[in-house]
């Protein structure tokens, strides 16, 4: 099956009804602020230096290369936990291997829109994905509806969360990564770059996951318990299969202690059973080229929560047509996924390197 990229990215159903209000997002980089939360501090000693860096309107890899040049280390040895949007103000961490060399004077670093907030010695190189989450502050401007009219919807979202879709950034500009992934998995396109190959494998899994989640949103059971459901403990990646005899599970699900999951497709037996497994297998059949290609590529199966809880959700209304949002999301979640449940947004910038997250 050959994929038409745009047809593979429908307007995935929203969980909280039609969105009526529209708004402008990222009128300026300061309107989209992200602060990375590692969940740990610097060790205080070791061969690496752990930097906390604020950047504005800059690509993560470009910043990493400039830091390496300033410190006199190979760019490939710079570590970071994840890529961050270019058209934003972001605070993130980098490690550089300095060994026994003296630390540079980071105050002397002259990069437009970039400043080092802190520096301390650390024992390990930062790896992609080694972070707890991200804290966001977003400014929505030119609201088509009075800001206070959104309050009831925000209260429901704060209580129930949103579907944990992979954001559009995951699929590349114009969703072109979907067709590239299908061609690569079918053997019609050779990809030698390891990072690009990994990105396309992630794209393929995201297509299947979003399709499953969209179906469960249509059925209004994306945050409910199906027979044979595989659940994930909140705040972890630990999963277990539900048992009908466990009378405590509905209460734990309602309280947000556990969340339903869907498969990130790959090799290995599905651990779901019953109705949940039937639906997951159906989605795999509908996307057989991607599902079978992922298995042949040796990608190990995993699970992802279907529900995305919002922590620390708060909002302010500076004026009738402006809304300021603040919230925390765990690693791997997308702020754009949250926004689409609130407003129809017009993005003033491009995806920057967010499309590679």
Buried (B, 14 or more C-beta within 10 A) or exposed (E): EEBEBEEBBEEBBBBBEEBEBBBBBBBBBEBBBBBBBBEEEBEEEBBBBBBBBBBBBBBBBBBBBBBBEBBEBEEEBBBBBBBBBBBBBBBBBBBBBBEEEEEBEBEEBEBEEBBBEEBBBBEEBBEEEBBBBBBBBBBBBEBEBBBEEBEEBBEBBBEBBBBBBBBBBBBBEEBBBBBBBBBBBBEEEEBEEEEBBBBBBBBBBBBBBBBBBBBBBEEEBBBBBBBBBBBBBBEEBEBBBBEEEEEEBEEBBEEBBBBBBBBBBBEEEBBBBBEBBEBBBEBBEBBEBBBBBBBEBEBEBBBBBBBBBBBEBEBEBEEEBBBBBBBBBBBBBBBBBBBBBBBEBEBBBEBBBBBBB
